[in-house]
């Protein structure tokens, strides 16, 4: 094989996979898996650290069977004793280390999305600014192929499940619309639901009719949650 062919094959093999220099990030060792986006590791000083995988959100454990499947898959990717490299993003309100975890230069966060075991957490995607397009494309592909979490007719996003907002669904039928707030024709919010904000809904740039009880359309231009 000539040099050009070798280079081409290498690029094809690793296209779409974020890589890092082996010495650029600290090494840690997996201690345990909490759920599909949480794990415990031990740092180089031997101190235990809780990591929340950044830029993604896995189904909650009570979202059967998706939460358990996600946890199982993360455990397969990160078995106890596995050496990993960690790119710190921030600390969350629970003092956990929000991070991107790598094994052999491959992002485990991205792999979970590619396999439909987690979804892109758009609200916090800025933590993966350099690879956000890869995350979004991975989710689109997994959704199209109905992989993992996407293999259900009406998936409830993990953040909606945690907030108890399980009834927010796209409008599809007249009977549904009769039970939905007419201020939001593109998806269903039941009337008299407690106040929501843009963080509570998985939609952006949707139509809003006045009186807009949840205040999604702050500038009153007919478009809600524009940012």
C-alpha positions in Angstrom: 0.0 0.0 0.0 1.5 3.4 -0.9 1.8 6.3 1.5 -1.2 8.2 0.1 -3.5 5.1 0.5 -2.3 4.6 4.1 -3.0 8.2 5.0 -6.5 8.0 3.4 -7.4 4.8 5.2 -6.3 6.4 8.5 -8.5 9.5 8.0 -11.5 7.4 7.1 -11.0 5.2 10.2 -10.8 8.0 12.6 -13.1 10.6 11.0 -15.7 11.9 13.4 -13.9 10.7 16.5 -12.3 13.4 18.6 -8.8 12.6 19.5 -6.4 14.0 22.2 -2.7 13.8 22.9 -2.0 11.0 25.3 -0.1 13.4 27.7 -2.6 16.3 27.5 -5.1 15.1 30.1 -4.8 13.5 33.6 -5.2 9.8 33.9 -7.8 8.4 36.3 -9.1 4.9 37.2 -12.7 3.8 37.1 -14.0 2.7 40.5 -17.8 2.3 39.9 -20.7 3.3 37.6 -23.6 5.2 39.0 -25.9 5.4 36.0 -25.6 6.2 32.3 -23.9 9.5 32.7 -22.3 9.2 36.2 -19.3 7.4 37.5 -16.7 7.3 40.2 -13.0 7.4 39.5 -9.8 7.6 41.5 -7.3 10.4 40.5 -3.6 10.2 40.5 -3.4 11.1 44.1 -5.7 8.2 45.0 -8.6 10.5 45.8 -12.1 9.3 44.7 -13.9 11.7 42.3 -17.5 11.7 41.0 -17.8 12.5 37.3 -20.9 13.7 35.5 -20.4 13.1 31.8 -20.6 16.5 30.2 -22.7 17.6 27.1 -24.9 14.5 27.3 -27.9 13.3 29.4 -28.7 9.6 29.9 -32.2 8.2 30.7 -33.0 8.1 34.4 -32.9 4.7 36.1 -36.7 4.9 36.6 -37.2 5.2 32.8 -37.4 1.5 32.4 -35.7 -0.2 30.5 -33.7 2.7 29.0 -32.0 3.8 32.2 -30.7 0.4 33.1 -29.6 -0.3 29.5 -27.7 3.0 29.5 -26.0 2.2 32.8 -25.1 -1.3 31.6 -23.5 0.0 28.4 -21.5 2.6 30.3 -20.2 -0.1 32.5 -19.1 -2.1 29.5 -17.3 0.9 28.0 -15.8 1.8 31.4 -15.2 -1.4 33.5 -13.9 -1.1 37.0 -10.1 -0.6 36.8 -10.2 1.0 33.4 -7.7 3.8 32.9 -9.3 6.9 31.4 -8.3 10.4 30.5 -10.5 13.2 31.7 -11.1 16.6 30.2 -12.6 18.8 32.9 -15.5 21.1 31.8 -16.7 22.5 35.1 -18.1 21.7 38.6 -21.9 21.4 38.8 -24.1 22.4 41.7 -23.6 19.0 43.4 -19.8 19.6 43.3 -19.3 16.8 40.8 -16.6 17.1 38.1 -18.4 17.6 34.8 -16.1 16.2 32.2 -15.5 14.4 28.9 -14.0 10.9 29.4 -11.7 9.3 26.9 -10.5 5.7 26.5 -7.8 5.2 23.8 -8.4 8.7 22.5 -12.1 8.0 21.9 -14.8 10.1 23.7 -17.0 7.9 25.8 -19.5 10.7 26.0 -19.8 10.7 22.2 -20.0 6.9 22.0 -23.0 6.9 24.3 -24.8 9.3 22.0 -23.8 7.4 18.9 -25.3 4.2 20.3 -28.5 5.8 21.5 -27.7 5.3 25.1 -27.7 9.0 25.9 -29.0 12.2 24.2 -27.3 15.5 23.6 -27.8 17.9 26.5 -28.2 21.0 24.4 -28.4 23.4 27.3 -24.9 22.5 28.3 -23.4 21.7 24.9 -21.1 24.7 25.1 -18.9 22.4 27.2 -18.1 20.5 24.0 -17.8 23.6 21.7 -15.1 22.1 19.5 -17.0 18.9 18.8 -20.7 19.9 19.2 -21.4 19.2 15.5 -20.2 15.6 16.0 -22.5 15.2 19.0 -25.5 16.6 17.2 -24.9 14.4 14.1 -24.4 11.4 16.3 -27.7 12.0 17.9 -29.5 12.5 14.6 -28.0 9.2 13.3 -29.0 7.3 16.4 -32.5 8.7 16.3 -32.9 7.9 12.6 -31.8 4.3 13.2 -34.0 4.0 16.4 -31.0 2.9 18.5 -31.4 2.4 22.2 -33.4 5.2 23.8 -34.8 6.2 20.4 -36.4 2.9 19.9 -39.8 4.0 21.4 -42.7 5.9 20.0 -42.7 8.9 22.4 -39.4 9.2 24.2 -39.5 11.5 27.2 -36.3 13.4 27.5 -34.4 12.8 30.7 -34.6 16.4 31.8 -38.4 16.4 31.3 -38.7 13.2 33.3 -36.8 14.7 36.2 -39.0 17.7 36.3 -42.1 15.6 36.0 -43.1 17.2 32.7 -44.0 14.0 31.1 -47.0 15.3 29.1 -45.2 17.7 26.8 -45.6 16.1 23.4 -45.8 17.3 19.8 -49.4 18.2 18.7 -50.7 15.5 16.4 -54.4 15.1 16.6 -57.5 17.3 17.2 -58.4 15.5 20.3 -55.0 16.2 21.8 -55.2 19.8 20.8 -58.4 20.2 22.7 -56.4 19.3 25.8 -53.5 21.6 25.0 -52.8 25.3 25.5 -53.7 27.0 22.2 -50.9 29.5 22.8 -48.4 26.8 21.7 -49.6 25.1 18.5 -46.4 23.2 17.7 -46.5 21.0 20.8 -48.7 20.2 23.7 -48.6 21.9 27.0 -51.7 21.0 29.1 -53.7 24.0 30.3 -53.1 25.2 33.9 -49.7 23.6 34.1 -47.3 25.3 36.5 -45.1 28.0 35.1 -42.4 26.8 32.7 -39.4 28.4 31.1 -37.3 27.5 28.1 -35.1 25.1 30.1 -38.2 23.0 30.7 -39.1 22.3 27.1 -37.0 20.5 24.4 -38.1 22.8 21.6 -36.6 26.0 20.2 -38.0 28.7 17.8 -41.6 27.5 18.0 -44.8 29.4 17.3 -46.4 31.3 20.1 -49.8 32.9 20.2 -50.8 35.4 22.8 -51.5 35.5 25.8 -48.3 33.2 26.1 -48.9 32.3 29.8 -45.4 30.8 30.2 -43.6 33.9 28.8 -41.7 32.0 26.1 -42.0 34.9 23.7 -40.3 37.7 25.6 -40.1 40.1 22.6 -43.6 39.2 21.4 -42.5 38.5 17.9 -44.5 35.2 17.7 -41.4 33.0 18.2 -40.7 31.3 21.5 -37.3 30.3 23.0 -35.2 31.8 20.2 -31.9 31.2 22.0 
